[in-house]
Structures are given as C-alpha cells and as structure tokens.
Amino acid sequence: MAATNNPQDHKHDREHDREHAPNPQVSHERADINVLEITGFGIALVIGCIVVVFAMWALFAYLAKREDSRNTPIPVAMEQERQRVPPAPRLSGMIVEPNGSMSPRTTYPRIELKEMRDDEDAILNSYGWVDPNKGTVRIPIDQAIDMVARKGLPSKPSAAGSDNDGYRMIPSDASGGRTLEKISR
C-alpha cells in the first residue's frame, strides 16, 4: 500500500497511540523471583547428588568386602584344575591356543561364518574317508541324492497287513474298541 503524506492520517495514528499507550502505574512483580535463593538451591542439589553418589560407592565397597570375607577362596588345586576353555559350542571370535588359553580373533563374524560354510561345503561336495578301518567313505551329496532317488529308500515289510489283504485293523470310534475296522496302509 502506498504511503500518504496526509496530515489526517498522522493525527489518527497519534490518537491510536495515546489510547493504547502503556500504563506507567502497571508493571510486573519484581519480588516474585529471588535469583539468589534459586542459585543456592541448585548448588545444594548438585552437592547433595555428589554426596549420595559417594555414599552409594562406599556402601557397595563395604558390602563387597564383607561378602569376600564370608566366602572362602577357591583352593589352588581346584583353580589349576578349572577348565580354561569353555565347553562347546564356543563363542565366535575366539581362537583356542594349543595350551588351552583363548585369545580374541581378529576376523569378523561374517568372515568366520563364511569360512565355516566353505569348510562344510567342501565336506558335502567331496570324497573322503569317514572310517578307513571299516571302509566307510563319504561321497558328494548330489551323488548320494541321485543314488537314493534311483534305488528308493530302504523299507522293512510290515507284518500288520500281510494276513488281511493289505489292510490293518484298528478299533473304530463308535465301538469303543470292541470291534475293529479295516483301513489301508
């Protein structure tokens, strides 16, 4: 909107300002907030928190010392016999040294999993001896699946249906087990 230099407009603005001018008798309460008391409370709160933390630390130290004095230490012979390596399955990321101690592995779990899968695939897809003394060998899994598909799974003939023309007898629900009905295998 374009500004005008009309004196009537300026007169109207001055009247409006006088009507809505701040009242010099009205102001906010200056005694509501005591900055010194609030600051003192904040400092006391911080000091109280520090005191409580040290009191809890002292309490836990006292309770740990008391519990250690009540429990007898493990005898040296038992400590030496204690198993150093945890039982299987072991956590990934650990290498078992020849002396039985464990050390962290530098490889990541994904790499370790890939190595394990590669080892398993090598076993599944290669020939090898399972038990040379008995003459048991391992063949690749694809060949084993083909052999089973050609020959079929081994089965043992059932004596249940041989005397009833291929049917076996079971109690019917209606007879309460007193009579038998025929069902096919």
C-alpha positions as CSV (number, residue, x, y, z in Angstrom):
1,M,0.0,0.0,0.0
2,A,1.3,3.4,-0.8
3,A,2.3,5.8,2.0
4,T,0.4,9.1,2.1
5,N,1.5,12.4,3.5
6,N,-2.0,13.3,4.6
7,P,-1.9,15.1,8.0
8,Q,-5.2,13.5,8.9
9,D,-3.6,10.0,8.8
10,H,-0.9,11.1,11.1
11,K,-3.4,12.6,13.5
12,H,-5.3,9.3,13.6
13,D,-2.1,7.4,14.4
14,R,-1.2,9.7,17.3
15,E,-4.7,9.3,18.8
16,H,-4.4,5.5,18.5
17,D,-1.0,5.5,20.2
18,R,-2.5,7.6,23.1
19,E,-5.3,5.2,23.6
20,H,-3.1,2.1,23.7
21,A,-0.1,3.6,25.4
22,P,1.4,1.6,28.3
23,N,0.1,2.4,31.7
24,P,3.0,3.7,33.8
25,Q,1.3,2.6,37.0
26,V,1.2,-1.1,35.9
27,S,4.3,-3.3,35.9
28,H,5.4,-6.9,36.8
29,E,6.2,-8.0,40.3
30,R,9.9,-7.6,41.0
31,A,9.9,-9.6,44.2
32,D,8.4,-12.8,42.8
33,I,11.8,-14.4,41.9
34,N,14.8,-14.4,44.2
35,V,17.7,-15.3,42.0
36,L,20.0,-15.9,45.0
37,E,17.7,-18.5,46.5
38,I,17.3,-20.4,43.2
39,T,21.0,-20.4,42.7
40,G,21.6,-21.6,46.2
41,F,19.0,-24.4,45.8
42,G,20.7,-25.5,42.5
43,I,24.1,-25.6,44.2
44,A,22.7,-27.5,47.2
45,L,21.1,-30.0,44.8
46,V,24.4,-30.7,43.0
47,I,26.3,-31.1,46.3
48,G,23.6,-33.4,47.5
49,C,23.8,-35.6,44.4
50,I,27.6,-35.8,44.8
51,V,27.2,-36.8,48.4
52,V,24.7,-39.5,47.5
53,V,26.9,-40.9,44.8
54,F,29.9,-41.2,47.1
55,A,27.7,-42.7,49.9
56,M,26.5,-45.4,47.5
57,W,30.0,-46.1,46.3
58,A,31.2,-46.5,50.0
59,L,28.2,-48.8,50.7
60,F,28.9,-51.1,47.8
61,A,32.6,-51.2,48.7
62,Y,31.7,-52.2,52.3
63,L,29.2,-54.9,51.1
64,A,31.7,-56.3,48.6
65,K,34.4,-56.5,51.3
66,R,32.0,-58.1,53.7
67,E,30.9,-60.7,51.2
68,D,34.5,-61.5,50.2
69,S,35.4,-62.2,53.9
70,R,32.4,-64.6,54.3
71,N,33.2,-66.6,51.2
72,T,36.2,-68.9,51.3
73,P,38.6,-68.6,48.4
74,I,38.9,-71.4,45.8
75,P,41.8,-73.8,46.7
76,V,44.8,-73.6,44.5
77,A,44.5,-77.2,43.3
78,M,40.9,-76.6,42.2
79,E,41.9,-73.4,40.5
80,Q,44.6,-75.2,38.5
81,E,42.1,-78.0,37.5
82,R,39.5,-75.5,36.4
83,Q,38.8,-75.8,32.7
84,R,40.3,-72.8,30.9
85,V,38.4,-73.3,27.6
86,P,34.6,-73.2,27.9
87,P,32.7,-76.2,26.6
88,A,31.4,-76.4,23.1
89,P,29.8,-74.5,21.4
90,R,32.3,-71.7,21.9
91,L,31.6,-68.1,21.2
92,S,32.6,-66.9,17.8
93,G,35.6,-64.6,17.5
94,M,37.8,-66.6,19.8
95,I,40.8,-68.8,19.0
96,V,41.8,-71.7,21.2
97,E,45.5,-71.8,21.6
98,P,47.4,-75.2,22.0
99,N,47.9,-74.6,25.7
100,G,44.1,-74.2,26.2
101,S,44.0,-70.4,26.6
102,M,41.8,-68.3,24.4
103,S,42.6,-65.2,22.6
104,P,40.4,-62.8,20.6
105,R,40.2,-63.4,16.9
106,T,40.9,-60.5,14.5
107,T,38.4,-61.6,11.9
108,Y,34.8,-60.5,11.9
109,P,31.9,-62.9,12.5
110,R,30.8,-62.7,8.8
111,I,34.2,-63.8,7.7
112,E,34.2,-66.6,10.3
113,L,30.8,-67.7,9.2
114,K,31.9,-67.7,5.5
115,E,35.0,-69.8,6.5
116,M,32.7,-72.3,8.3
117,R,30.3,-72.6,5.4
118,D,33.2,-73.1,3.0
119,D,34.5,-75.9,5.2
120,E,31.1,-77.5,5.3
121,D,30.6,-77.2,1.5
122,A,34.0,-78.8,1.0
123,I,32.9,-81.8,3.1
124,L,29.5,-82.1,1.4
125,N,30.9,-81.9,-2.1
126,S,34.0,-84.1,-2.0
127,Y,35.0,-87.7,-1.5
128,G,36.7,-88.7,1.7
129,W,37.1,-91.4,4.4
130,V,34.7,-91.5,7.2
131,D,36.2,-94.6,8.8
132,P,39.1,-96.2,6.9
133,N,39.2,-99.2,9.2
134,K,35.6,-100.1,8.4
135,G,35.9,-99.0,4.8
136,T,33.3,-96.3,5.1
137,V,33.6,-93.5,2.7
138,R,31.9,-90.1,2.1
139,I,30.6,-89.2,-1.4
140,P,29.3,-85.9,-2.7
141,I,25.8,-85.1,-1.6
142,D,24.4,-84.7,-5.1
143,Q,25.5,-88.2,-6.0
144,A,24.0,-89.6,-2.8
145,I,20.7,-87.9,-3.5
146,D,20.7,-89.4,-7.1
147,M,21.5,-92.9,-5.7
148,V,18.7,-92.7,-3.2
149,A,16.3,-91.5,-5.9
150,R,17.2,-94.3,-8.2
151,K,17.1,-97.1,-5.6
152,G,14.5,-95.7,-3.3
153,L,14.6,-95.6,0.5
154,P,15.1,-98.9,2.3
155,S,11.9,-100.2,3.8
156,K,11.0,-103.1,6.1
157,P,7.9,-105.1,5.1
158,S,5.1,-104.7,7.6
159,A,3.5,-107.8,9.1
160,A,0.4,-105.8,10.0
161,G,-1.3,-106.0,6.6
162,S,0.1,-109.3,5.2
163,D,-2.7,-111.5,6.6
164,N,-5.6,-109.1,5.8
165,D,-5.1,-108.5,2.1
166,G,-3.1,-105.3,2.7
167,Y,-5.4,-103.9,5.4
168,R,-4.7,-103.4,9.1
169,M,-7.3,-103.5,11.8
170,I,-7.9,-100.6,14.2
171,P,-10.6,-100.0,16.8
172,S,-13.4,-97.8,15.5
173,D,-14.6,-94.7,17.3
174,A,-18.2,-96.0,17.5
175,S,-17.4,-99.3,19.0
176,G,-15.3,-98.1,21.9
177,G,-12.5,-100.6,21.0
178,R,-14.7,-103.7,21.0
179,T,-14.7,-104.2,17.2
180,L,-12.1,-103.5,14.5
181,E,-12.4,-101.8,11.1
182,K,-10.2,-102.1,8.1
183,I,-8.0,-99.3,6.8
184,S,-5.4,-99.3,4.1
185,R,-1.8,-98.6,4.8
